[in-house]
């Protein structure tokens, strides 16, 4: 799953607000990650991980990382 959020973290806020609806998915995601020996990681620097080609669009930052 790849979710990019804008500078206002709209994607994360939406996911948090709909947490009740996706709680089973979150559990499944953690189970799948664990089965591949992946661990949840947190960025040490909040820098863009995707740069937009258009000046009218924001650069984006990955908010959820498994290593």
N, CA, C, O and CB atoms as a CASP TS submission, in Angstrom:
PFRMAT TS
TARGET T0000
AUTHOR 0000-0000-0000
METHOD Language model
MODEL 1
PARENT N/A
ATOM      1  N   UNK     1       0.856  -1.168   0.000  1.00  0.00           N
ATOM      2  CA  UNK     1       0.000   0.000   0.000  1.00  0.00           C
ATOM      3  C   UNK     1       0.897   1.224   0.000  1.00  0.00           C
ATOM      4  O   UNK     1       1.883   1.278   0.735  1.00  0.00           O
ATOM      5  CB  UNK     1      -0.971   0.002   1.221  1.00  0.00           C
ATOM      6  N   UNK     2       0.567   2.180  -0.800  1.00  0.00           N
ATOM      7  CA  UNK     2       1.352   3.386  -0.913  1.00  0.00           C
ATOM      8  C   UNK     2       0.415   4.576  -0.753  1.00  0.00           C
ATOM      9  O   UNK     2      -0.433   4.816  -1.612  1.00  0.00           O
ATOM     10  CB  UNK     2       2.114   3.440  -2.265  1.00  0.00           C
ATOM     11  N   UNK     3       0.560   5.315   0.328  1.00  0.00           N
ATOM     12  CA  UNK     3      -0.297   6.469   0.587  1.00  0.00           C
ATOM     13  C   UNK     3       0.578   7.697   0.728  1.00  0.00           C
ATOM     14  O   UNK     3       1.408   7.779   1.633  1.00  0.00           O
ATOM     15  CB  UNK     3      -1.167   6.259   1.860  1.00  0.00           C
ATOM     16  N   UNK     4       0.390   8.649  -0.165  1.00  0.00           N
ATOM     17  CA  UNK     4       1.102   9.918  -0.068  1.00  0.00           C
ATOM     18  C   UNK     4       0.154  10.948   0.536  1.00  0.00           C
ATOM     19  O   UNK     4      -1.040  10.962   0.237  1.00  0.00           O
ATOM     20  CB  UNK     4       1.630  10.387  -1.468  1.00  0.00           C
ATOM     21  N   UNK     5       0.691  11.789   1.370  1.00  0.00           N
ATOM     22  CA  UNK     5      -0.100  12.814   2.022  1.00  0.00           C
ATOM     23  C   UNK     5       0.431  14.188   1.623  1.00  0.00           C
ATOM     24  O   UNK     5       1.604  14.336   1.283  1.00  0.00           O
ATOM     25  CB  UNK     5      -0.076  12.636   3.558  1.00  0.00           C
ATOM     26  N   UNK     6      -0.428  15.171   1.668  1.00  0.00           N
ATOM     27  CA  UNK     6      -0.001  16.532   1.363  1.00  0.00           C
ATOM     28  C   UNK     6       0.624  17.178   2.598  1.00  0.00           C
ATOM     29  O   UNK     6       0.752  16.534   3.639  1.00  0.00           O
ATOM     30  CB  UNK     6      -1.191  17.374   0.857  1.00  0.00           C
ATOM     31  N   UNK     7       1.005  18.427   2.488  1.00  0.00           N
ATOM     32  CA  UNK     7       1.679  19.111   3.600  1.00  0.00           C
ATOM     33  C   UNK     7       0.787  19.263   4.829  1.00  0.00           C
ATOM     34  O   UNK     7       1.286  19.515   5.926  1.00  0.00           O
ATOM     35  CB  UNK     7       2.153  20.477   3.153  1.00  0.00           C
ATOM     36  N   UNK     8      -0.527  19.111   4.656  1.00  0.00           N
ATOM     37  CA  UNK     8      -1.460  19.175   5.782  1.00  0.00           C
ATOM     38  C   UNK     8      -1.736  17.799   6.373  1.00  0.00           C
ATOM     39  O   UNK     8      -2.551  17.674   7.287  1.00  0.00           O
ATOM     40  CB  UNK     8      -2.765  19.815   5.345  1.00  0.00           C
ATOM     41  N   UNK     9      -1.065  16.759   5.861  1.00  0.00           N
ATOM     42  CA  UNK     9      -1.236  15.378   6.318  1.00  0.00           C
ATOM     43  C   UNK     9      -2.682  14.902   6.172  1.00  0.00           C
ATOM     44  O   UNK     9      -3.190  14.168   7.020  1.00  0.00           O
ATOM     45  CB  UNK     9      -0.797  15.251   7.774  1.00  0.00           C
ATOM     46  N   UNK    10      -3.336  15.325   5.095  1.00  0.00           N
ATOM     47  CA  UNK    10      -4.747  14.999   4.875  1.00  0.00           C
ATOM     48  C   UNK    10      -5.007  13.499   4.831  1.00  0.00           C
ATOM     49  O   UNK    10      -6.011  13.033   5.369  1.00  0.00           O
ATOM     50  CB  UNK    10      -5.223  15.629   3.590  1.00  0.00           C
ATOM     51  N   UNK    11      -4.123  12.741   4.203  1.00  0.00           N
ATOM     52  CA  UNK    11      -4.327  11.293   4.108  1.00  0.00           C
ATOM     53  C   UNK    11      -4.290  10.651   5.485  1.00  0.00           C
ATOM     54  O   UNK    11      -5.127   9.807   5.805  1.00  0.00           O
ATOM     55  CB  UNK    11      -3.264  10.657   3.203  1.00  0.00           C
ATOM     56  N   UNK    12      -3.320  11.050   6.299  1.00  0.00           N
ATOM     57  CA  UNK    12      -3.238  10.476   7.644  1.00  0.00           C
ATOM     58  C   UNK    12      -4.441  10.864   8.495  1.00  0.00           C
ATOM     59  O   UNK    12      -4.966  10.044   9.249  1.00  0.00           O
ATOM     60  CB  UNK    12      -1.951  10.923   8.331  1.00  0.00           C
ATOM     61  N   UNK    13      -4.875  12.112   8.375  1.00  0.00           N
ATOM     62  CA  UNK    13      -6.049  12.554   9.134  1.00  0.00           C
ATOM     63  C   UNK    13      -7.285  11.772   8.706  1.00  0.00           C
ATOM     64  O   UNK    13      -8.098  11.379   9.543  1.00  0.00           O
ATOM     65  CB  UNK    13      -6.283  14.068   8.942  1.00  0.00           C
ATOM     66  N   UNK    14      -7.426  11.549   7.411  1.00  0.00           N
ATOM     67  CA  UNK    14      -8.572  10.772   6.919  1.00  0.00           C
ATOM     68  C   UNK    14      -8.511   9.347   7.462  1.00  0.00           C
ATOM     69  O   UNK    14      -9.513   8.822   7.947  1.00  0.00           O
ATOM     70  CB  UNK    14      -8.601  10.755   5.366  1.00  0.00           C
ATOM     71  N   UNK    15      -7.333   8.719   7.382  1.00  0.00           N
ATOM     72  CA  UNK    15      -7.201   7.356   7.888  1.00  0.00           C
ATOM     73  C   UNK    15      -7.480   7.294   9.387  1.00  0.00           C
ATOM     74  O   UNK    15      -8.116   6.353   9.863  1.00  0.00           O
ATOM     75  CB  UNK    15      -5.801   6.813   7.592  1.00  0.00           C
ATOM     76  N   UNK    16      -7.009   8.288  10.129  1.00  0.00           N
ATOM     77  CA  UNK    16      -7.260   8.309  11.571  1.00  0.00           C
ATOM     78  C   UNK    16      -8.749   8.475  11.854  1.00  0.00           C
ATOM     79  O   UNK    16      -9.286   7.816  12.744  1.00  0.00           O
ATOM     80  CB  UNK    16      -6.461   9.441  12.243  1.00  0.00           C
ATOM     81  N   UNK    17      -9.425   9.354  11.100  1.00  0.00           N
ATOM     82  CA  UNK    17     -10.850   9.587  11.301  1.00  0.00           C
ATOM     83  C   UNK    17     -11.687   8.360  10.942  1.00  0.00           C
ATOM     84  O   UNK    17     -12.773   8.173  11.490  1.00  0.00           O
ATOM     85  CB  UNK    17     -11.301  10.779  10.476  1.00  0.00           C
ATOM     86  N   UNK    18     -11.195   7.527  10.034  1.00  0.00           N
ATOM     87  CA  UNK    18     -11.946   6.342   9.620  1.00  0.00           C
ATOM     88  C   UNK    18     -11.353   5.075  10.215  1.00  0.00           C
ATOM     89  O   UNK    18     -11.558   3.978   9.695  1.00  0.00           O
ATOM     90  CB  UNK    18     -11.976   6.237   8.100  1.00  0.00           C
ATOM     91  N   UNK    19     -10.624   5.233  11.298  1.00  0.00           N
ATOM     92  CA  UNK    19      -9.929   4.123  11.941  1.00  0.00           C
ATOM     93  C   UNK    19     -10.859   2.956  12.264  1.00  0.00           C
ATOM     94  O   UNK    19     -10.463   1.796  12.148  1.00  0.00           O
ATOM     95  CB  UNK    19      -9.260   4.604  13.206  1.00  0.00           C
ATOM     96  N   UNK    20     -12.074   3.253  12.663  1.00  0.00           N
ATOM     97  CA  UNK    20     -13.023   2.190  13.007  1.00  0.00           C
ATOM     98  C   UNK    20     -13.262   1.295  11.798  1.00  0.00           C
ATOM     99  O   UNK    20     -13.379   0.078  11.941  1.00  0.00           O
ATOM    100  CB  UNK    20     -14.361   2.787  13.508  1.00  0.00           C
ATOM    101  N   UNK    21     -13.334   1.886  10.616  1.00  0.00           N
ATOM    102  CA  UNK    21     -13.604   1.124   9.407  1.00  0.00           C
ATOM    103  C   UNK    21     -12.403   0.347   8.892  1.00  0.00           C
ATOM    104  O   UNK    21     -12.569  -0.639   8.174  1.00  0.00           O
ATOM    105  CB  UNK    21     -14.087   2.039   8.343  1.00  0.00           C
ATOM    106  N   UNK    22     -11.204   0.772   9.245  1.00  0.00           N
ATOM    107  CA  UNK    22     -10.029   0.107   8.708  1.00  0.00           C
ATOM    108  C   UNK    22      -9.225  -0.637   9.767  1.00  0.00           C
ATOM    109  O   UNK    22      -8.109  -1.073   9.485  1.00  0.00           O
ATOM    110  CB  UNK    22      -9.153   1.108   8.029  1.00  0.00           C
ATOM    111  N   UNK    23      -9.751  -0.794  10.964  1.00  0.00           N
ATOM    112  CA  UNK    23      -8.963  -1.433  12.021  1.00  0.00           C
ATOM    113  C   UNK    23      -8.572  -2.855  11.645  1.00  0.00           C
ATOM    114  O   UNK    23      -7.451  -3.271  11.938  1.00  0.00           O
ATOM    115  CB  UNK    23      -9.743  -1.441  13.331  1.00  0.00           C
ATOM    116  N   UNK    24      -9.453  -3.607  11.011  1.00  0.00           N
ATOM    117  CA  UNK    24      -9.100  -4.966  10.592  1.00  0.00           C
ATOM    118  C   UNK    24      -8.009  -4.935   9.537  1.00  0.00           C
ATOM    119  O   UNK    24      -7.106  -5.771   9.552  1.00  0.00           O
ATOM    120  CB  UNK    24     -10.332  -5.706  10.055  1.00  0.00           C
ATOM    121  N   UNK    25      -8.085  -3.982   8.626  1.00  0.00           N
ATOM    122  CA  UNK    25      -7.057  -3.839   7.602  1.00  0.00           C
ATOM    123  C   UNK    25      -5.713  -3.537   8.251  1.00  0.00           C
ATOM    124  O   UNK    25      -4.689  -4.084   7.843  1.00  0.00           O
ATOM    125  CB  UNK    25      -7.433  -2.730   6.600  1.00  0.00           C
ATOM    126  N   UNK    26      -5.712  -2.668   9.259  1.00  0.00           N
ATOM    127  CA  UNK    26      -4.461  -2.333   9.950  1.00  0.00           C
ATOM    128  C   UNK    26      -3.854  -3.567  10.583  1.00  0.00           C
ATOM    129  O   UNK    26      -2.644  -3.777  10.504  1.00  0.00           O
ATOM    130  CB  UNK    26      -4.699  -1.259  11.018  1.00  0.00           C
ATOM    131  N   UNK    27      -4.691  -4.390  11.216  1.00  0.00           N
ATOM    132  CA  UNK    27      -4.199  -5.632  11.820  1.00  0.00           C
ATOM    133  C   UNK    27      -3.632  -6.557  10.751  1.00  0.00           C
ATOM    134  O   UNK    27      -2.573  -7.155  10.943  1.00  0.00           O
ATOM    135  CB  UNK    27      -5.326  -6.344  12.595  1.00  0.00           C
ATOM    136  N   UNK    28      -4.339  -6.677   9.616  1.00  0.00           N
ATOM    137  CA  UNK    28      -3.869  -7.524   8.516  1.00  0.00           C
ATOM    138  C   UNK    28      -2.545  -7.013   7.971  1.00  0.00           C
ATOM    139  O   UNK    28      -1.647  -7.803   7.679  1.00  0.00           O
ATOM    140  CB  UNK    28      -4.913  -7.581   7.392  1.00  0.00           C
ATOM    141  N   UNK    29      -2.419  -5.710   7.834  1.00  0.00           N
ATOM    142  CA  UNK    29      -1.188  -5.113   7.319  1.00  0.00           C
ATOM    143  C   UNK    29      -0.014  -5.440   8.240  1.00  0.00           C
ATOM    144  O   UNK    29       1.067  -5.791   7.767  1.00  0.00           O
ATOM    145  CB  UNK    29      -1.346  -3.583   7.171  1.00  0.00           C
ATOM    146  N   UNK    30      -0.220  -5.327   9.537  1.00  0.00           N
ATOM    147  CA  UNK    30       0.845  -5.634  10.490  1.00  0.00           C
ATOM    148  C   UNK    30       1.196  -7.125  10.450  1.00  0.00           C
ATOM    149  O   UNK    30       2.369  -7.485  10.555  1.00  0.00           O
ATOM    150  CB  UNK    30       0.425  -5.222  11.916  1.00  0.00           C
ATOM    151  N   UNK    31       0.193  -7.990  10.299  1.00  0.00           N
ATOM    152  CA  UNK    31       0.430  -9.432  10.210  1.00  0.00           C
ATOM    153  C   UNK    31       1.241  -9.772   8.963  1.00  0.00           C
ATOM    154  O   UNK    31       2.180 -10.567   9.019  1.00  0.00           O
ATOM    155  CB  UNK    31      -0.903 -10.196  10.200  1.00  0.00           C
ATOM    156  N   UNK    32       0.870  -9.164   7.841  1.00  0.00           N
ATOM    157  CA  UNK    32       1.598  -9.401   6.591  1.00  0.00           C
ATOM    158  C   UNK    32       3.036  -8.905   6.710  1.00  0.00           C
ATOM    159  O   UNK    32       3.974  -9.602   6.324  1.00  0.00           O
ATOM    160  CB  UNK    32       0.888  -8.705   5.408  1.00  0.00           C
ATOM    161  N   UNK    33       3.202  -7.706   7.242  1.00  0.00           N
ATOM    162  CA  UNK    33       4.553  -7.154   7.413  1.00  0.00           C
ATOM    163  C   UNK    33       5.390  -8.060   8.302  1.00  0.00           C
ATOM    164  O   UNK    33       6.558  -8.319   8.011  1.00  0.00           O
ATOM    165  CB  UNK    33       4.493  -5.734   8.010  1.00  0.00           C
ATOM    166  N   UNK    34       4.796  -8.537   9.380  1.00  0.00           N
ATOM    167  CA  UNK    34       5.497  -9.416  10.303  1.00  0.00           C
ATOM    168  C   UNK    34       5.896 -10.727   9.621  1.00  0.00           C
ATOM    169  O   UNK    34       6.970 -11.266   9.889  1.00  0.00           O
ATOM    170  CB  UNK    34       4.624  -9.701  11.527  1.00  0.00           C
ATOM    171  N   UNK    35       5.034 -11.236   8.743  1.00  0.00           N
ATOM    172  CA  UNK    35       5.340 -12.498   8.056  1.00  0.00           C
ATOM    173  C   UNK    35       6.551 -12.370   7.135  1.00  0.00           C
ATOM    174  O   UNK    35       7.194 -13.369   6.813  1.00  0.00           O
ATOM    175  CB  UNK    35       4.131 -12.963   7.250  1.00  0.00           C
ATOM    176  N   UNK    36       6.866 -11.145   6.710  1.00  0.00           N
ATOM    177  CA  UNK    36       8.053 -10.895   5.894  1.00  0.00           C
ATOM    178  C   UNK    36       9.213 -10.363   6.726  1.00  0.00           C
ATOM    179  O   UNK    36      10.205  -9.872   6.187  1.00  0.00           O
ATOM    180  CB  UNK    36       7.725  -9.913   4.781  1.00  0.00           C
ATOM    181  N   UNK    37       9.076 -10.467   8.057  1.00  0.00           N
ATOM    182  CA  UNK    37      10.088  -9.966   8.992  1.00  0.00           C
ATOM    183  C   UNK    37      10.354  -8.475   8.802  1.00  0.00           C
ATOM    184  O   UNK    37      11.488  -8.017   8.936  1.00  0.00           O
ATOM    185  CB  UNK    37      11.387 -10.745   8.823  1.00  0.00           C
ATOM    186  N   UNK    38       9.301  -7.723   8.489  1.00  0.00           N
ATOM    187  CA  UNK    38       9.409  -6.279   8.349  1.00  0.00           C
ATOM    188  C   UNK    38       8.984  -5.604   9.641  1.00  0.00           C
ATOM    189  O   UNK    38       8.107  -6.095  10.352  1.00  0.00           O
ATOM    190  CB  UNK    38       8.559  -5.778   7.172  1.00  0.00           C
ATOM    191  N   UNK    39       9.599  -4.496   9.931  1.00  0.00           N
ATOM    192  CA  UNK    39       9.246  -3.725  11.117  1.00  0.00           C
ATOM    193  C   UNK    39       8.832  -2.332  10.702  1.00  0.00           C
ATOM    194  O   UNK    39       9.342  -1.779   9.728  1.00  0.00           O
ATOM    195  CB  UNK    39      10.419  -3.670  12.116  1.00  0.00           C
ATOM    196  N   UNK    40       7.902  -1.772  11.452  1.00  0.00           N
ATOM    197  CA  UNK    40       7.458  -0.406  11.216  1.00  0.00           C
ATOM    198  C   UNK    40       8.603   0.544  11.536  1.00  0.00           C
ATOM    199  O   UNK    40       9.244   0.441  12.582  1.00  0.00           O
ATOM    200  CB  UNK    40       6.202  -0.069  12.064  1.00  0.00           C
ATOM    201  N   UNK    41       8.841   1.453  10.633  1.00  0.00           N
ATOM    202  CA  UNK    41       9.915   2.419  10.817  1.00  0.00           C
ATOM    203  C   UNK    41       9.339   3.822  10.770  1.00  0.00           C
ATOM    204  O   UNK    41       8.255   4.045  10.229  1.00  0.00           O
ATOM    205  CB  UNK    41      11.014   2.241   9.745  1.00  0.00           C
ATOM    206  N   UNK    42      10.062   4.749  11.332  1.00  0.00           N
ATOM    207  CA  UNK    42       9.629   6.137  11.346  1.00  0.00           C
ATOM    208  C   UNK    42      10.722   6.993  10.728  1.00  0.00           C
ATOM    209  O   UNK    42      11.896   6.818  11.053  1.00  0.00           O
ATOM    210  CB  UNK    42       9.298   6.610  12.789  1.00  0.00           C
ATOM    211  N   UNK    43      10.357   7.920   9.836  1.00  0.00           N
ATOM    212  CA  UNK    43      11.379   8.773   9.224  1.00  0.00           C
ATOM    213  C   UNK    43      12.081   9.625  10.275  1.00  0.00           C
ATOM    214  O   UNK    43      11.459  10.102  11.224  1.00  0.00           O
ATOM    215  CB  UNK    43      10.753   9.673   8.150  1.00  0.00           C
ATOM    216  N   UNK    44      13.373   9.805  10.091  1.00  0.00           N
ATOM    217  CA  UNK    44      14.124  10.650  11.023  1.00  0.00           C
ATOM    218  C   UNK    44      14.091  12.110  10.596  1.00  0.00           C
ATOM    219  O   UNK    44      14.303  13.007  11.413  1.00  0.00           O
ATOM    220  CB  UNK    44      15.571  10.172  11.129  1.00  0.00           C
ATOM    221  N   UNK    45      13.823  12.347   9.308  1.00  0.00           N
ATOM    222  CA  UNK    45      13.728  13.707   8.784  1.00  0.00           C
ATOM    223  C   UNK    45      12.473  13.795   7.929  1.00  0.00           C
ATOM    224  O   UNK    45      12.226  12.923   7.096  1.00  0.00           O
ATOM    225  CB  UNK    45      15.003  14.097   7.958  1.00  0.00           C
ATOM    226  N   UNK    46      11.695  14.822   8.127  1.00  0.00           N
ATOM    227  CA  UNK    46      10.456  15.003   7.363  1.00  0.00           C
ATOM    228  C   UNK    46      10.775  15.767   6.076  1.00  0.00           C
ATOM    229  O   UNK    46      10.523  16.968   5.970  1.00  0.00           O
ATOM    230  CB  UNK    46       9.374  15.764   8.210  1.00  0.00           C
ATOM    231  N   UNK    47      11.332  15.046   5.105  1.00  0.00           N
ATOM    232  CA  UNK    47      11.683  15.654   3.817  1.00  0.00           C
ATOM    233  C   UNK    47      10.875  14.965   2.721  1.00  0.00           C
ATOM    234  O   UNK    47      10.485  13.808   2.882  1.00  0.00           O
ATOM    235  CB  UNK    47      13.225  15.541   3.533  1.00  0.00           C
ATOM    236  N   UNK    48      10.622  15.643   1.629  1.00  0.00           N
ATOM    237  CA  UNK    48       9.847  15.029   0.547  1.00  0.00           C
ATOM    238  C   UNK    48      10.514  13.760   0.024  1.00  0.00           C
ATOM    239  O   UNK    48      11.736  13.692  -0.113  1.00  0.00           O
ATOM    240  CB  UNK    48       9.660  16.024  -0.595  1.00  0.00           C
ATOM    241  N   UNK    49       9.692  12.763  -0.263  1.00  0.00           N
ATOM    242  CA  UNK    49      10.167  11.519  -0.865  1.00  0.00           C
ATOM    243  C   UNK    49       9.693  11.412  -2.305  1.00  0.00           C
ATOM    244  O   UNK    49      10.121  10.524  -3.042  1.00  0.00           O
ATOM    245  CB  UNK    49       9.687  10.305  -0.056  1.00  0.00           C
ATOM    246  N   UNK    50       8.818  12.307  -2.699  1.00  0.00           N
ATOM    247  CA  UNK    50       8.376  12.391  -4.092  1.00  0.00           C
ATOM    248  C   UNK    50       8.270  13.863  -4.436  1.00  0.00           C
ATOM    249  O   UNK    50       7.622  14.633  -3.727  1.00  0.00           O
ATOM    250  CB  UNK    50       7.003  11.645  -4.322  1.00  0.00           C
ATOM    251  N   UNK    51       8.902  14.243  -5.516  1.00  0.00           N
ATOM    252  CA  UNK    51       8.899  15.633  -5.942  1.00  0.00           C
ATOM    253  C   UNK    51       7.991  15.788  -7.146  1.00  0.00           C
ATOM    254  O   UNK    51       8.140  15.074  -8.138  1.00  0.00           O
ATOM    255  CB  UNK    51      10.325  16.115  -6.268  1.00  0.00           C
ATOM    256  N   UNK    52       7.065  16.706  -7.067  1.00  0.00           N
ATOM    257  CA  UNK    52       6.105  16.944  -8.138  1.00  0.00           C
ATOM    258  C   UNK    52       6.772  17.604  -9.332  1.00  0.00           C
ATOM    259  O   UNK    52       7.678  18.424  -9.187  1.00  0.00           O
ATOM    260  CB  UNK    52       4.954  17.805  -7.639  1.00  0.00           C
ATOM    261  N   UNK    53       6.300  17.227 -10.519  1.00  0.00           N
ATOM    262  CA  UNK    53       6.781  17.858 -11.748  1.00  0.00           C
ATOM    263  C   UNK    53       6.067  19.182 -12.017  1.00  0.00           C
ATOM    264  O   UNK    53       6.497  19.974 -12.856  1.00  0.00           O
ATOM    265  CB  UNK    53       6.590  16.915 -12.934  1.00  0.00           C
ATOM    266  N   UNK    54       4.978  19.407 -11.297  1.00  0.00           N
ATOM    267  CA  UNK    54       4.174  20.607 -11.519  1.00  0.00           C
ATOM    268  C   UNK    54       4.338  21.571 -10.351  1.00  0.00           C
ATOM    269  O   UNK    54       4.265  21.167  -9.190  1.00  0.00           O
ATOM    270  CB  UNK    54       2.687  20.240 -11.709  1.00  0.00           C
ATOM    271  N   UNK    55       4.558  22.834 -10.656  1.00  0.00           N
ATOM    272  CA  UNK    55       4.702  23.839  -9.597  1.00  0.00           C
ATOM    273  C   UNK    55       3.427  23.999  -8.780  1.00  0.00           C
ATOM    274  O   UNK    55       3.480  24.416  -7.622  1.00  0.00           O
ATOM    275  CB  UNK    55       5.094  25.177 -10.196  1.00  0.00           C
ATOM    276  N   UNK    56       2.285  23.674  -9.371  1.00  0.00           N
ATOM    277  CA  UNK    56       0.999  23.851  -8.682  1.00  0.00           C
ATOM    278  C   UNK    56       0.703  22.731  -7.684  1.00  0.00           C
ATOM    279  O   UNK    56      -0.266  22.823  -6.932  1.00  0.00           O
ATOM    280  CB  UNK    56      -0.123  23.928  -9.700  1.00  0.00           C
ATOM    281  N   UNK    57       1.516  21.681  -7.666  1.00  0.00           N
ATOM    282  CA  UNK    57       1.284  20.553  -6.757  1.00  0.00           C
ATOM    283  C   UNK    57       2.404  20.452  -5.740  1.00  0.00           C
ATOM    284  O   UNK    57       3.555  20.776  -6.030  1.00  0.00           O
ATOM    285  CB  UNK    57       1.162  19.234  -7.540  1.00  0.00           C
ATOM    286  N   UNK    58       2.056  20.003  -4.555  1.00  0.00           N
ATOM    287  CA  UNK    58       3.031  19.897  -3.469  1.00  0.00           C
ATOM    288  C   UNK    58       3.927  18.673  -3.637  1.00  0.00           C
ATOM    289  O   UNK    58       3.542  17.684  -4.261  1.00  0.00           O
ATOM    290  CB  UNK    58       2.316  19.838  -2.122  1.00  0.00           C
ATOM    291  N   UNK    59       5.116  18.758  -3.076  1.00  0.00           N
ATOM    292  CA  UNK    59       5.946  17.576  -2.934  1.00  0.00           C
ATOM    293  C   UNK    59       5.325  16.733  -1.831  1.00  0.00           C
ATOM    294  O   UNK    59       4.593  17.257  -0.991  1.00  0.00           O
ATOM    295  CB  UNK    59       7.443  17.946  -2.614  1.00  0.00           C
ATOM    296  N   UNK    60       5.607  15.441  -1.822  1.00  0.00           N
ATOM    297  CA  UNK    60       4.945  14.533  -0.894  1.00  0.00           C
ATOM    298  C   UNK    60       5.951  13.811  -0.014  1.00  0.00           C
ATOM    299  O   UNK    60       7.127  13.686  -0.356  1.00  0.00           O
ATOM    300  CB  UNK    60       4.101  13.524  -1.652  1.00  0.00           C
ATOM    301  N   UNK    61       5.458  13.335   1.135  1.00  0.00           N
ATOM    302  CA  UNK    61       6.299  12.633   2.098  1.00  0.00           C
ATOM    303  C   UNK    61       5.649  11.304   2.435  1.00  0.00           C
ATOM    304  O   UNK    61       4.444  11.240   2.676  1.00  0.00           O
ATOM    305  CB  UNK    61       6.521  13.482   3.381  1.00  0.00           C
ATOM    306  N   UNK    62       6.462  10.220   2.452  1.00  0.00           N
ATOM    307  CA  UNK    62       5.967   8.907   2.879  1.00  0.00           C
ATOM    308  C   UNK    62       5.743   8.957   4.382  1.00  0.00           C
ATOM    309  O   UNK    62       6.620   9.388   5.131  1.00  0.00           O
ATOM    310  CB  UNK    62       6.969   7.757   2.494  1.00  0.00           C
ATOM    311  N   UNK    63       4.572   8.518   4.822  1.00  0.00           N
ATOM    312  CA  UNK    63       4.236   8.561   6.237  1.00  0.00           C
ATOM    313  C   UNK    63       4.266   7.185   6.923  1.00  0.00           C
ATOM    314  O   UNK    63       4.253   7.102   8.151  1.00  0.00           O
ATOM    315  CB  UNK    63       2.877   9.171   6.401  1.00  0.00           C
ATOM    316  N   UNK    64       4.306   6.121   6.134  1.00  0.00           N
ATOM    317  CA  UNK    64       4.290   4.771   6.699  1.00  0.00           C
ATOM    318  C   UNK    64       5.357   3.957   5.992  1.00  0.00           C
ATOM    319  O   UNK    64       5.320   3.797   4.772  1.00  0.00           O
ATOM    320  CB  UNK    64       2.879   4.099   6.555  1.00  0.00           C
ATOM    321  N   UNK    65       6.308   3.444   6.760  1.00  0.00           N
ATOM    322  CA  UNK    65       7.451   2.726   6.181  1.00  0.00           C
ATOM    323  C   UNK    65       7.663   1.425   6.943  1.00  0.00           C
ATOM    324  O   UNK    65       7.658   1.397   8.173  1.00  0.00           O
ATOM    325  CB  UNK    65       8.743   3.600   6.217  1.00  0.00           C
ATOM    326  N   UNK    66       7.849   0.356   6.186  1.00  0.00           N
ATOM    327  CA  UNK    66       8.253  -0.915   6.779  1.00  0.00           C
ATOM    328  C   UNK    66       9.622  -1.277   6.237  1.00  0.00           C
ATOM    329  O   UNK    66       9.869  -1.158   5.036  1.00  0.00           O
ATOM    330  CB  UNK    66       7.216  -2.042   6.481  1.00  0.00           C
ATOM    331  N   UNK    67      10.516  -1.720   7.113  1.00  0.00           N
ATOM    332  CA  UNK    67      11.863  -2.154   6.705  1.00  0.00           C
ATOM    333  C   UNK    67      12.061  -3.598   7.066  1.00  0.00           C
ATOM    334  O   UNK    67      13.126  -4.158   6.809  1.00  0.00           O
ATOM    335  CB  UNK    67      12.957  -1.290   7.360  1.00  0.00           C
TER
END
